[in-house]
Amino acid sequence: MLPPATVTGILVLVHGFTGESSWFLQLTAIYFAKVGFATCAIDHQGHGFSDGLIAHIPDINPAIDDCIAFFDEFCSML
């Protein structure tokens, strides 16, 4: 979500182990976008609408790699 004017900063939202990027993170992103932050969120594998077994992360390293790639891509669009 991009703010309406100048970007003050970038905010990346990562949910906890049993969470997902649902309405709560969406409302948080909207709030911060209104005050100038470019915001984005990611669902880990097995969480939200992502692929994988529900709430199962067998190895944390691919999840970290996914986050880095996702956020790098988001930052490159600004």
mmCIF file of the N, C-alpha and C atoms, coordinates in Angstrom:
data_MODEL
# 
_entry.id   MODEL 
# 
loop_
_atom_site.group_PDB 
_atom_site.id 
_atom_site.type_symbol 
_atom_site.label_atom_id 
_atom_site.label_alt_id 
_atom_site.label_comp_id 
_atom_site.label_asym_id 
_atom_site.label_entity_id 
_atom_site.label_seq_id 
_atom_site.pdbx_PDB_ins_code 
_atom_site.Cartn_x 
_atom_site.Cartn_y 
_atom_site.Cartn_z 
_atom_site.occupancy 
_atom_site.B_iso_or_equiv 
_atom_site.pdbx_formal_charge 
_atom_site.auth_seq_id 
_atom_site.auth_comp_id 
_atom_site.auth_asym_id 
_atom_site.auth_atom_id 
_atom_site.pdbx_PDB_model_num 
ATOM 1   N N  . MET A 1 1  ? 0.857  -1.158  0.000  1.00 0.00 ? 1  MET A N  1 
ATOM 2   C CA . MET A 1 1  ? 0.000  0.000   0.000  1.00 0.00 ? 1  MET A CA 1 
ATOM 3   C C  . MET A 1 1  ? 0.908  1.228   0.000  1.00 0.00 ? 1  MET A C  1 
ATOM 4   N N  . LEU A 1 2  ? 0.657  2.134   -0.924 1.00 0.00 ? 2  LEU A N  1 
ATOM 5   C CA . LEU A 1 2  ? 1.477  3.327   -1.031 1.00 0.00 ? 2  LEU A CA 1 
ATOM 6   C C  . LEU A 1 2  ? 0.737  4.531   -0.469 1.00 0.00 ? 2  LEU A C  1 
ATOM 7   N N  . PRO A 1 3  ? 1.471  5.412   0.193  1.00 0.00 ? 3  PRO A N  1 
ATOM 8   C CA . PRO A 1 3  ? 0.851  6.615   0.733  1.00 0.00 ? 3  PRO A CA 1 
ATOM 9   C C  . PRO A 1 3  ? 0.471  7.574   -0.390 1.00 0.00 ? 3  PRO A C  1 
ATOM 10  N N  . PRO A 1 4  ? -0.425 8.516   -0.108 1.00 0.00 ? 4  PRO A N  1 
ATOM 11  C CA . PRO A 1 4  ? -0.904 9.414   -1.153 1.00 0.00 ? 4  PRO A CA 1 
ATOM 12  C C  . PRO A 1 4  ? 0.118  10.430  -1.648 1.00 0.00 ? 4  PRO A C  1 
ATOM 13  N N  . ALA A 1 5  ? 1.158  10.722  -0.893 1.00 0.00 ? 5  ALA A N  1 
ATOM 14  C CA . ALA A 1 5  ? 2.126  11.752  -1.284 1.00 0.00 ? 5  ALA A CA 1 
ATOM 15  C C  . ALA A 1 5  ? 3.544  11.224  -1.086 1.00 0.00 ? 5  ALA A C  1 
ATOM 16  N N  . THR A 1 6  ? 4.387  12.025  -0.504 1.00 0.00 ? 6  THR A N  1 
ATOM 17  C CA . THR A 1 6  ? 5.782  11.662  -0.279 1.00 0.00 ? 6  THR A CA 1 
ATOM 18  C C  . THR A 1 6  ? 5.904  10.505  0.707  1.00 0.00 ? 6  THR A C  1 
ATOM 19  N N  . VAL A 1 7  ? 6.791  9.570   0.403  1.00 0.00 ? 7  VAL A N  1 
ATOM 20  C CA . VAL A 1 7  ? 7.013  8.423   1.280  1.00 0.00 ? 7  VAL A CA 1 
ATOM 21  C C  . VAL A 1 7  ? 7.927  8.842   2.429  1.00 0.00 ? 7  VAL A C  1 
ATOM 22  N N  . THR A 1 8  ? 7.419  8.694   3.654  1.00 0.00 ? 8  THR A N  1 
ATOM 23  C CA . THR A 1 8  ? 8.189  9.001   4.856  1.00 0.00 ? 8  THR A CA 1 
ATOM 24  C C  . THR A 1 8  ? 9.151  7.873   5.177  1.00 0.00 ? 8  THR A C  1 
ATOM 25  N N  . GLY A 1 9  ? 8.700  6.643   4.951  1.00 0.00 ? 9  GLY A N  1 
ATOM 26  C CA . GLY A 1 9  ? 9.501  5.462   5.242  1.00 0.00 ? 9  GLY A CA 1 
ATOM 27  C C  . GLY A 1 9  ? 8.817  4.230   4.694  1.00 0.00 ? 9  GLY A C  1 
ATOM 28  N N  . ILE A 1 10 ? 9.434  3.099   4.926  1.00 0.00 ? 10 ILE A N  1 
ATOM 29  C CA . ILE A 1 10 ? 8.899  1.819   4.469  1.00 0.00 ? 10 ILE A CA 1 
ATOM 30  C C  . ILE A 1 10 ? 8.624  0.966   5.702  1.00 0.00 ? 10 ILE A C  1 
ATOM 31  N N  . LEU A 1 11 ? 7.432  0.375   5.743  1.00 0.00 ? 11 LEU A N  1 
ATOM 32  C CA . LEU A 1 11 ? 7.037  -0.484  6.855  1.00 0.00 ? 11 LEU A CA 1 
ATOM 33  C C  . LEU A 1 11 ? 6.718  -1.861  6.293  1.00 0.00 ? 11 LEU A C  1 
ATOM 34  N N  . VAL A 1 12 ? 7.393  -2.877  6.811  1.00 0.00 ? 12 VAL A N  1 
ATOM 35  C CA . VAL A 1 12 ? 7.141  -4.243  6.386  1.00 0.00 ? 12 VAL A CA 1 
ATOM 36  C C  . VAL A 1 12 ? 6.505  -4.996  7.548  1.00 0.00 ? 12 VAL A C  1 
ATOM 37  N N  . LEU A 1 13 ? 5.417  -5.680  7.271  1.00 0.00 ? 13 LEU A N  1 
ATOM 38  C CA . LEU A 1 13 ? 4.671  -6.387  8.301  1.00 0.00 ? 13 LEU A CA 1 
ATOM 39  C C  . LEU A 1 13 ? 4.841  -7.886  8.132  1.00 0.00 ? 13 LEU A C  1 
ATOM 40  N N  . VAL A 1 14 ? 5.272  -8.547  9.193  1.00 0.00 ? 14 VAL A N  1 
ATOM 41  C CA . VAL A 1 14 ? 5.447  -9.998  9.175  1.00 0.00 ? 14 VAL A CA 1 
ATOM 42  C C  . VAL A 1 14 ? 4.669  -10.558 10.361 1.00 0.00 ? 14 VAL A C  1 
ATOM 43  N N  . HIS A 1 15 ? 3.720  -11.432 10.085 1.00 0.00 ? 15 HIS A N  1 
ATOM 44  C CA . HIS A 1 15 ? 2.905  -11.998 11.160 1.00 0.00 ? 15 HIS A CA 1 
ATOM 45  C C  . HIS A 1 15 ? 3.676  -13.041 11.949 1.00 0.00 ? 15 HIS A C  1 
ATOM 46  N N  . GLY A 1 16 ? 3.124  -13.421 13.086 1.00 0.00 ? 16 GLY A N  1 
ATOM 47  C CA . GLY A 1 16 ? 3.725  -14.447 13.924 1.00 0.00 ? 16 GLY A CA 1 
ATOM 48  C C  . GLY A 1 16 ? 3.453  -15.850 13.429 1.00 0.00 ? 16 GLY A C  1 
ATOM 49  N N  . PHE A 1 17 ? 3.820  -16.836 14.213 1.00 0.00 ? 17 PHE A N  1 
ATOM 50  C CA . PHE A 1 17 ? 3.768  -18.240 13.810 1.00 0.00 ? 17 PHE A CA 1 
ATOM 51  C C  . PHE A 1 17 ? 2.371  -18.695 13.415 1.00 0.00 ? 17 PHE A C  1 
ATOM 52  N N  . THR A 1 18 ? 1.356  -18.348 14.173 1.00 0.00 ? 18 THR A N  1 
ATOM 53  C CA . THR A 1 18 ? 0.009  -18.832 13.858 1.00 0.00 ? 18 THR A CA 1 
ATOM 54  C C  . THR A 1 18 ? -0.850 -17.773 13.184 1.00 0.00 ? 18 THR A C  1 
ATOM 55  N N  . GLY A 1 19 ? -0.271 -16.641 12.824 1.00 0.00 ? 19 GLY A N  1 
ATOM 56  C CA . GLY A 1 19 ? -1.047 -15.551 12.242 1.00 0.00 ? 19 GLY A CA 1 
ATOM 57  C C  . GLY A 1 19 ? -1.139 -15.619 10.733 1.00 0.00 ? 19 GLY A C  1 
ATOM 58  N N  . GLU A 1 20 ? -1.642 -14.531 10.185 1.00 0.00 ? 20 GLU A N  1 
ATOM 59  C CA . GLU A 1 20 ? -1.738 -14.367 8.742  1.00 0.00 ? 20 GLU A CA 1 
ATOM 60  C C  . GLU A 1 20 ? -1.901 -12.875 8.457  1.00 0.00 ? 20 GLU A C  1 
ATOM 61  N N  . SER A 1 21 ? -1.677 -12.499 7.222  1.00 0.00 ? 21 SER A N  1 
ATOM 62  C CA . SER A 1 21 ? -1.809 -11.092 6.825  1.00 0.00 ? 21 SER A CA 1 
ATOM 63  C C  . SER A 1 21 ? -3.264 -10.808 6.483  1.00 0.00 ? 21 SER A C  1 
ATOM 64  N N  . SER A 1 22 ? -4.098 -10.774 7.490  1.00 0.00 ? 22 SER A N  1 
ATOM 65  C CA . SER A 1 22 ? -5.529 -10.603 7.272  1.00 0.00 ? 22 SER A CA 1 
ATOM 66  C C  . SER A 1 22 ? -5.954 -9.182  7.617  1.00 0.00 ? 22 SER A C  1 
ATOM 67  N N  . TRP A 1 23 ? -7.197 -9.035  8.027  1.00 0.00 ? 23 TRP A N  1 
ATOM 68  C CA . TRP A 1 23 ? -7.797 -7.720  8.259  1.00 0.00 ? 23 TRP A CA 1 
ATOM 69  C C  . TRP A 1 23 ? -7.012 -6.890  9.270  1.00 0.00 ? 23 TRP A C  1 
ATOM 70  N N  . PHE A 1 24 ? -6.438 -7.525  10.310 1.00 0.00 ? 24 PHE A N  1 
ATOM 71  C CA . PHE A 1 24 ? -5.716 -6.747  11.322 1.00 0.00 ? 24 PHE A CA 1 
ATOM 72  C C  . PHE A 1 24 ? -4.489 -6.067  10.725 1.00 0.00 ? 24 PHE A C  1 
ATOM 73  N N  . LEU A 1 25 ? -3.701 -6.817  9.959  1.00 0.00 ? 25 LEU A N  1 
ATOM 74  C CA . LEU A 1 25 ? -2.532 -6.207  9.330  1.00 0.00 ? 25 LEU A CA 1 
ATOM 75  C C  . LEU A 1 25 ? -2.947 -5.238  8.234  1.00 0.00 ? 25 LEU A C  1 
ATOM 76  N N  . GLN A 1 26 ? -4.078 -5.510  7.573  1.00 0.00 ? 26 GLN A N  1 
ATOM 77  C CA . GLN A 1 26 ? -4.564 -4.586  6.552  1.00 0.00 ? 26 GLN A CA 1 
ATOM 78  C C  . GLN A 1 26 ? -4.919 -3.241  7.181  1.00 0.00 ? 26 GLN A C  1 
ATOM 79  N N  . LEU A 1 27 ? -5.610 -3.260  8.303  1.00 0.00 ? 27 LEU A N  1 
ATOM 80  C CA . LEU A 1 27 ? -5.956 -2.010  8.982  1.00 0.00 ? 27 LEU A CA 1 
ATOM 81  C C  . LEU A 1 27 ? -4.704 -1.280  9.457  1.00 0.00 ? 27 LEU A C  1 
ATOM 82  N N  . THR A 1 28 ? -3.715 -2.029  9.914  1.00 0.00 ? 28 THR A N  1 
ATOM 83  C CA . THR A 1 28 ? -2.446 -1.425  10.333 1.00 0.00 ? 28 THR A CA 1 
ATOM 84  C C  . THR A 1 28 ? -1.753 -0.769  9.142  1.00 0.00 ? 28 THR A C  1 
ATOM 85  N N  . ALA A 1 29 ? -1.730 -1.460  8.006  1.00 0.00 ? 29 ALA A N  1 
ATOM 86  C CA . ALA A 1 29 ? -1.107 -0.916  6.805  1.00 0.00 ? 29 ALA A CA 1 
ATOM 87  C C  . ALA A 1 29 ? -1.807 0.358   6.343  1.00 0.00 ? 29 ALA A C  1 
ATOM 88  N N  . ILE A 1 30 ? -3.125 0.376   6.379  1.00 0.00 ? 30 ILE A N  1 
ATOM 89  C CA . ILE A 1 30 ? -3.884 1.565   5.978  1.00 0.00 ? 30 ILE A CA 1 
ATOM 90  C C  . ILE A 1 30 ? -3.556 2.740   6.895  1.00 0.00 ? 30 ILE A C  1 
ATOM 91  N N  . TYR A 1 31 ? -3.514 2.489   8.194  1.00 0.00 ? 31 TYR A N  1 
ATOM 92  C CA . TYR A 1 31 ? -3.201 3.550   9.151  1.00 0.00 ? 31 TYR A CA 1 
ATOM 93  C C  . TYR A 1 31 ? -1.842 4.177   8.843  1.00 0.00 ? 31 TYR A C  1 
ATOM 94  N N  . PHE A 1 32 ? -0.821 3.333   8.674  1.00 0.00 ? 32 PHE A N  1 
ATOM 95  C CA . PHE A 1 32 ? 0.520  3.864   8.426  1.00 0.00 ? 32 PHE A CA 1 
ATOM 96  C C  . PHE A 1 32 ? 0.651  4.494   7.049  1.00 0.00 ? 32 PHE A C  1 
ATOM 97  N N  . ALA A 1 33 ? -0.055 3.976   6.049  1.00 0.00 ? 33 ALA A N  1 
ATOM 98  C CA . ALA A 1 33 ? -0.018 4.591   4.715  1.00 0.00 ? 33 ALA A CA 1 
ATOM 99  C C  . ALA A 1 33 ? -0.595 6.002   4.764  1.00 0.00 ? 33 ALA A C  1 
ATOM 100 N N  . LYS A 1 34 ? -1.618 6.200   5.565  1.00 0.00 ? 34 LYS A N  1 
ATOM 101 C CA . LYS A 1 34 ? -2.226 7.538   5.683  1.00 0.00 ? 34 LYS A CA 1 
ATOM 102 C C  . LYS A 1 34 ? -1.275 8.568   6.283  1.00 0.00 ? 34 LYS A C  1 
ATOM 103 N N  . VAL A 1 35 ? -0.290 8.108   7.042  1.00 0.00 ? 35 VAL A N  1 
ATOM 104 C CA . VAL A 1 35 ? 0.685  9.039   7.627  1.00 0.00 ? 35 VAL A CA 1 
ATOM 105 C C  . VAL A 1 35 ? 2.027  9.012   6.895  1.00 0.00 ? 35 VAL A C  1 
ATOM 106 N N  . GLY A 1 36 ? 2.053  8.410   5.683  1.00 0.00 ? 36 GLY A N  1 
ATOM 107 C CA . GLY A 1 36 ? 3.209  8.548   4.815  1.00 0.00 ? 36 GLY A CA 1 
ATOM 108 C C  . GLY A 1 36 ? 4.110  7.350   4.626  1.00 0.00 ? 36 GLY A C  1 
ATOM 109 N N  . PHE A 1 37 ? 3.768  6.209   5.195  1.00 0.00 ? 37 PHE A N  1 
ATOM 110 C CA . PHE A 1 37 ? 4.626  5.039   5.051  1.00 0.00 ? 37 PHE A CA 1 
ATOM 111 C C  . PHE A 1 37 ? 4.138  4.124   3.933  1.00 0.00 ? 37 PHE A C  1 
ATOM 112 N N  . ALA A 1 38 ? 5.064  3.675   3.094  1.00 0.00 ? 38 ALA A N  1 
ATOM 113 C CA . ALA A 1 38 ? 4.760  2.620   2.121  1.00 0.00 ? 38 ALA A CA 1 
ATOM 114 C C  . ALA A 1 38 ? 4.766  1.318   2.918  1.00 0.00 ? 38 ALA A C  1 
ATOM 115 N N  . THR A 1 39 ? 3.700  0.539   2.841  1.00 0.00 ? 39 THR A N  1 
ATOM 116 C CA . THR A 1 39 ? 3.594  -0.667  3.658  1.00 0.00 ? 39 THR A CA 1 
ATOM 117 C C  . THR A 1 39 ? 3.325  -1.901  2.803  1.00 0.00 ? 39 THR A C  1 
ATOM 118 N N  . CYS A 1 40 ? 3.800  -3.036  3.280  1.00 0.00 ? 40 CYS A N  1 
ATOM 119 C CA . CYS A 1 40 ? 3.498  -4.309  2.640  1.00 0.00 ? 40 CYS A CA 1 
ATOM 120 C C  . CYS A 1 40 ? 3.531  -5.404  3.696  1.00 0.00 ? 40 CYS A C  1 
ATOM 121 N N  . ALA A 1 41 ? 2.916  -6.525  3.386  1.00 0.00 ? 41 ALA A N  1 
ATOM 122 C CA . ALA A 1 41 ? 2.886  -7.668  4.305  1.00 0.00 ? 41 ALA A CA 1 
ATOM 123 C C  . ALA A 1 41 ? 2.991  -8.952  3.491  1.00 0.00 ? 41 ALA A C  1 
ATOM 124 N N  . ILE A 1 42 ? 3.480  -9.975  4.139  1.00 0.00 ? 42 ILE A N  1 
ATOM 125 C CA . ILE A 1 42 ? 3.638  -11.267 3.480  1.00 0.00 ? 42 ILE A CA 1 
ATOM 126 C C  . ILE A 1 42 ? 3.037  -12.360 4.359  1.00 0.00 ? 42 ILE A C  1 
ATOM 127 N N  . ASP A 1 43 ? 2.454  -13.357 3.722  1.00 0.00 ? 43 ASP A N  1 
ATOM 128 C CA . ASP A 1 43 ? 2.023  -14.564 4.426  1.00 0.00 ? 43 ASP A CA 1 
ATOM 129 C C  . ASP A 1 43 ? 3.094  -15.627 4.242  1.00 0.00 ? 43 ASP A C  1 
ATOM 130 N N  . HIS A 1 44 ? 3.531  -16.217 5.346  1.00 0.00 ? 44 HIS A N  1 
ATOM 131 C CA . HIS A 1 44 ? 4.496  -17.309 5.246  1.00 0.00 ? 44 HIS A CA 1 
ATOM 132 C C  . HIS A 1 44 ? 3.830  -18.523 4.611  1.00 0.00 ? 44 HIS A C  1 
ATOM 133 N N  . GLN A 1 45 ? 4.631  -19.429 4.091  1.00 0.00 ? 45 GLN A N  1 
ATOM 134 C CA . GLN A 1 45 ? 4.096  -20.668 3.535  1.00 0.00 ? 45 GLN A CA 1 
ATOM 135 C C  . GLN A 1 45 ? 3.258  -21.366 4.597  1.00 0.00 ? 45 GLN A C  1 
ATOM 136 N N  . GLY A 1 46 ? 2.074  -21.816 4.200  1.00 0.00 ? 46 GLY A N  1 
ATOM 137 C CA . GLY A 1 46 ? 1.190  -22.506 5.126  1.00 0.00 ? 46 GLY A CA 1 
ATOM 138 C C  . GLY A 1 46 ? 0.337  -21.581 5.974  1.00 0.00 ? 46 GLY A C  1 
ATOM 139 N N  . HIS A 1 47 ? 0.361  -20.295 5.688  1.00 0.00 ? 47 HIS A N  1 
ATOM 140 C CA . HIS A 1 47 ? -0.424 -19.319 6.433  1.00 0.00 ? 47 HIS A CA 1 
ATOM 141 C C  . HIS A 1 47 ? -1.243 -18.486 5.450  1.00 0.00 ? 47 HIS A C  1 
ATOM 142 N N  . GLY A 1 48 ? -2.424 -18.059 5.861  1.00 0.00 ? 48 GLY A N  1 
ATOM 143 C CA . GLY A 1 48 ? -3.259 -17.230 4.991  1.00 0.00 ? 48 GLY A CA 1 
ATOM 144 C C  . GLY A 1 48 ? -3.612 -17.951 3.707  1.00 0.00 ? 48 GLY A C  1 
ATOM 145 N N  . PHE A 1 49 ? -3.442 -17.270 2.570  1.00 0.00 ? 49 PHE A N  1 
ATOM 146 C CA . PHE A 1 49 ? -3.773 -17.851 1.265  1.00 0.00 ? 49 PHE A CA 1 
ATOM 147 C C  . PHE A 1 49 ? -2.554 -18.445 0.567  1.00 0.00 ? 49 PHE A C  1 
ATOM 148 N N  . SER A 1 50 ? -1.437 -18.574 1.274  1.00 0.00 ? 50 SER A N  1 
ATOM 149 C CA . SER A 1 50 ? -0.232 -19.115 0.648  1.00 0.00 ? 50 SER A CA 1 
ATOM 150 C C  . SER A 1 50 ? -0.312 -20.636 0.538  1.00 0.00 ? 50 SER A C  1 
ATOM 151 N N  . ASP A 1 51 ? 0.578  -21.192 -0.270 1.00 0.00 ? 51 ASP A N  1 
ATOM 152 C CA . ASP A 1 51 ? 0.648  -22.642 -0.439 1.00 0.00 ? 51 ASP A CA 1 
ATOM 153 C C  . ASP A 1 51 ? 1.291  -23.293 0.783  1.00 0.00 ? 51 ASP A C  1 
ATOM 154 N N  . GLY A 1 52 ? 1.110  -24.583 0.898  1.00 0.00 ? 52 GLY A N  1 
ATOM 155 C CA . GLY A 1 52 ? 1.779  -25.343 1.952  1.00 0.00 ? 52 GLY A CA 1 
ATOM 156 C C  . GLY A 1 52 ? 0.810  -25.857 3.000  1.00 0.00 ? 52 GLY A C  1 
ATOM 157 N N  . LEU A 1 53 ? 1.324  -26.749 3.853  1.00 0.00 ? 53 LEU A N  1 
ATOM 158 C CA . LEU A 1 53 ? 0.524  -27.285 4.952  1.00 0.00 ? 53 LEU A CA 1 
ATOM 159 C C  . LEU A 1 53 ? 0.204  -26.169 5.936  1.00 0.00 ? 53 LEU A C  1 
ATOM 160 N N  . ILE A 1 54 ? -0.977 -26.201 6.502  1.00 0.00 ? 54 ILE A N  1 
ATOM 161 C CA . ILE A 1 54 ? -1.424 -25.130 7.394  1.00 0.00 ? 54 ILE A CA 1 
ATOM 162 C C  . ILE A 1 54 ? -0.506 -25.014 8.612  1.00 0.00 ? 54 ILE A C  1 
ATOM 163 N N  . ALA A 1 55 ? 0.020  -23.801 8.811  1.00 0.00 ? 55 ALA A N  1 
ATOM 164 C CA . ALA A 1 55 ? 0.866  -23.446 9.963  1.00 0.00 ? 55 ALA A CA 1 
ATOM 165 C C  . ALA A 1 55 ? 2.083  -24.358 10.111 1.00 0.00 ? 55 ALA A C  1 
ATOM 166 N N  . HIS A 1 56 ? 2.621  -24.829 8.985  1.00 0.00 ? 56 HIS A N  1 
ATOM 167 C CA . HIS A 1 56 ? 3.783  -25.723 9.038  1.00 0.00 ? 56 HIS A CA 1 
ATOM 168 C C  . HIS A 1 56 ? 4.947  -25.095 8.279  1.00 0.00 ? 56 HIS A C  1 
ATOM 169 N N  . ILE A 1 57 ? 6.011  -24.794 9.008  1.00 0.00 ? 57 ILE A N  1 
ATOM 170 C CA . ILE A 1 57 ? 7.244  -24.293 8.395  1.00 0.00 ? 57 ILE A CA 1 
ATOM 171 C C  . ILE A 1 57 ? 8.345  -25.267 8.801  1.00 0.00 ? 57 ILE A C  1 
ATOM 172 N N  . PRO A 1 58 ? 8.660  -26.249 7.942  1.00 0.00 ? 58 PRO A N  1 
ATOM 173 C CA . PRO A 1 58 ? 9.629  -27.274 8.316  1.00 0.00 ? 58 PRO A CA 1 
ATOM 174 C C  . PRO A 1 58 ? 11.063 -26.746 8.433  1.00 0.00 ? 58 PRO A C  1 
ATOM 175 N N  . ASP A 1 59 ? 11.352 -25.655 7.729  1.00 0.00 ? 59 ASP A N  1 
ATOM 176 C CA . ASP A 1 59 ? 12.699 -25.063 7.759  1.00 0.00 ? 59 ASP A CA 1 
ATOM 177 C C  . ASP A 1 59 ? 12.523 -23.555 7.674  1.00 0.00 ? 59 ASP A C  1 
ATOM 178 N N  . ILE A 1 60 ? 13.057 -22.813 8.626  1.00 0.00 ? 60 ILE A N  1 
ATOM 179 C CA . ILE A 1 60 ? 12.860 -21.362 8.680  1.00 0.00 ? 60 ILE A CA 1 
ATOM 180 C C  . ILE A 1 60 ? 13.633 -20.630 7.577  1.00 0.00 ? 60 ILE A C  1 
ATOM 181 N N  . ASN A 1 61 ? 14.693 -21.213 7.072  1.00 0.00 ? 61 ASN A N  1 
ATOM 182 C CA . ASN A 1 61 ? 15.519 -20.521 6.075  1.00 0.00 ? 61 ASN A CA 1 
ATOM 183 C C  . ASN A 1 61 ? 14.773 -20.158 4.792  1.00 0.00 ? 61 ASN A C  1 
ATOM 184 N N  . PRO A 1 62 ? 13.970 -21.068 4.194  1.00 0.00 ? 62 PRO A N  1 
ATOM 185 C CA . PRO A 1 62 ? 13.196 -20.658 3.020  1.00 0.00 ? 62 PRO A CA 1 
ATOM 186 C C  . PRO A 1 62 ? 12.183 -19.544 3.332  1.00 0.00 ? 62 PRO A C  1 
ATOM 187 N N  . ALA A 1 63 ? 11.613 -19.561 4.532  1.00 0.00 ? 63 ALA A N  1 
ATOM 188 C CA . ALA A 1 63 ? 10.679 -18.495 4.912  1.00 0.00 ? 63 ALA A CA 1 
ATOM 189 C C  . ALA A 1 63 ? 11.403 -17.150 4.989  1.00 0.00 ? 63 ALA A C  1 
ATOM 190 N N  . ILE A 1 64 ? 12.598 -17.146 5.514  1.00 0.00 ? 64 ILE A N  1 
ATOM 191 C CA . ILE A 1 64 ? 13.404 -15.924 5.573  1.00 0.00 ? 64 ILE A CA 1 
ATOM 192 C C  . ILE A 1 64 ? 13.766 -15.468 4.164  1.00 0.00 ? 64 ILE A C  1 
ATOM 193 N N  . ASP A 1 65 ? 14.165 -16.404 3.313  1.00 0.00 ? 65 ASP A N  1 
ATOM 194 C CA . ASP A 1 65 ? 14.495 -16.071 1.922  1.00 0.00 ? 65 ASP A CA 1 
ATOM 195 C C  . ASP A 1 65 ? 13.284 -15.477 1.196  1.00 0.00 ? 65 ASP A C  1 
ATOM 196 N N  . ASP A 1 66 ? 12.091 -16.064 1.442  1.00 0.00 ? 66 ASP A N  1 
ATOM 197 C CA . ASP A 1 66 ? 10.864 -15.521 0.846  1.00 0.00 ? 66 ASP A CA 1 
ATOM 198 C C  . ASP A 1 66 ? 10.632 -14.077 1.279  1.00 0.00 ? 66 ASP A C  1 
ATOM 199 N N  . CYS A 1 67 ? 10.805 -13.810 2.568  1.00 0.00 ? 67 CYS A N  1 
ATOM 200 C CA . CYS A 1 67 ? 10.605 -12.449 3.093  1.00 0.00 ? 67 CYS A CA 1 
ATOM 201 C C  . CYS A 1 67 ? 11.576 -11.468 2.452  1.00 0.00 ? 67 CYS A C  1 
ATOM 202 N N  . ILE A 1 68 ? 12.831 -11.834 2.384  1.00 0.00 ? 68 ILE A N  1 
ATOM 203 C CA . ILE A 1 68 ? 13.845 -10.950 1.802  1.00 0.00 ? 68 ILE A CA 1 
ATOM 204 C C  . ILE A 1 68 ? 13.526 -10.659 0.340  1.00 0.00 ? 68 ILE A C  1 
ATOM 205 N N  . ALA A 1 69 ? 13.192 -11.693 -0.437 1.00 0.00 ? 69 ALA A N  1 
ATOM 206 C CA . ALA A 1 69 ? 12.876 -11.493 -1.857 1.00 0.00 ? 69 ALA A CA 1 
ATOM 207 C C  . ALA A 1 69 ? 11.634 -10.624 -2.020 1.00 0.00 ? 69 ALA A C  1 
ATOM 208 N N  . PHE A 1 70 ? 10.600 -10.876 -1.222 1.00 0.00 ? 70 PHE A N  1 
ATOM 209 C CA . PHE A 1 70 ? 9.359  -10.109 -1.294 1.00 0.00 ? 70 PHE A CA 1 
ATOM 210 C C  . PHE A 1 70 ? 9.605  -8.637  -0.970 1.00 0.00 ? 70 PHE A C  1 
ATOM 211 N N  . PHE A 1 71 ? 10.318 -8.369  0.103  1.00 0.00 ? 71 PHE A N  1 
ATOM 212 C CA . PHE A 1 71 ? 10.555 -6.992  0.516  1.00 0.00 ? 71 PHE A CA 1 
ATOM 213 C C  . PHE A 1 71 ? 11.523 -6.273  -0.423 1.00 0.00 ? 71 PHE A C  1 
ATOM 214 N N  . ASP A 1 72 ? 12.508 -6.980  -0.954 1.00 0.00 ? 72 ASP A N  1 
ATOM 215 C CA . ASP A 1 72 ? 13.394 -6.369  -1.950 1.00 0.00 ? 72 ASP A CA 1 
ATOM 216 C C  . ASP A 1 72 ? 12.598 -5.939  -3.180 1.00 0.00 ? 72 ASP A C  1 
ATOM 217 N N  . GLU A 1 73 ? 11.687 -6.811  -3.616 1.00 0.00 ? 73 GLU A N  1 
ATOM 218 C CA . GLU A 1 73 ? 10.847 -6.482  -4.772 1.00 0.00 ? 73 GLU A CA 1 
ATOM 219 C C  . GLU A 1 73 ? 9.955  -5.267  -4.477 1.00 0.00 ? 73 GLU A C  1 
ATOM 220 N N  . PHE A 1 74 ? 9.376  -5.239  -3.275 1.00 0.00 ? 74 PHE A N  1 
ATOM 221 C CA . PHE A 1 74 ? 8.531  -4.109  -2.883 1.00 0.00 ? 74 PHE A CA 1 
ATOM 222 C C  . PHE A 1 74 ? 9.334  -2.807  -2.890 1.00 0.00 ? 74 PHE A C  1 
ATOM 223 N N  . CYS A 1 75 ? 10.514 -2.826  -2.310 1.00 0.00 ? 75 CYS A N  1 
ATOM 224 C CA . CYS A 1 75 ? 11.351 -1.620  -2.247 1.00 0.00 ? 75 CYS A CA 1 
ATOM 225 C C  . CYS A 1 75 ? 11.789 -1.164  -3.631 1.00 0.00 ? 75 CYS A C  1 
ATOM 226 N N  . SER A 1 76 ? 11.998 -2.109  -4.550 1.00 0.00 ? 76 SER A N  1 
ATOM 227 C CA . SER A 1 76 ? 12.427 -1.740  -5.896 1.00 0.00 ? 76 SER A CA 1 
ATOM 228 C C  . SER A 1 76 ? 11.318 -1.020  -6.668 1.00 0.00 ? 76 SER A C  1 
ATOM 229 N N  . MET A 1 77 ? 10.065 -1.183  -6.240 1.00 0.00 ? 77 MET A N  1 
ATOM 230 C CA . MET A 1 77 ? 8.949  -0.524  -6.920 1.00 0.00 ? 77 MET A CA 1 
ATOM 231 C C  . MET A 1 77 ? 8.755  0.925   -6.462 1.00 0.00 ? 77 MET A C  1 
ATOM 232 N N  . LEU A 1 78 ? 9.424  1.319   -5.399 1.00 0.00 ? 78 LEU A N  1 
ATOM 233 C CA . LEU A 1 78 ? 9.240  2.685   -4.877 1.00 0.00 ? 78 LEU A CA 1 
ATOM 234 C C  . LEU A 1 78 ? 10.115 3.687   -5.592 1.00 0.00 ? 78 LEU A C  1 
# 
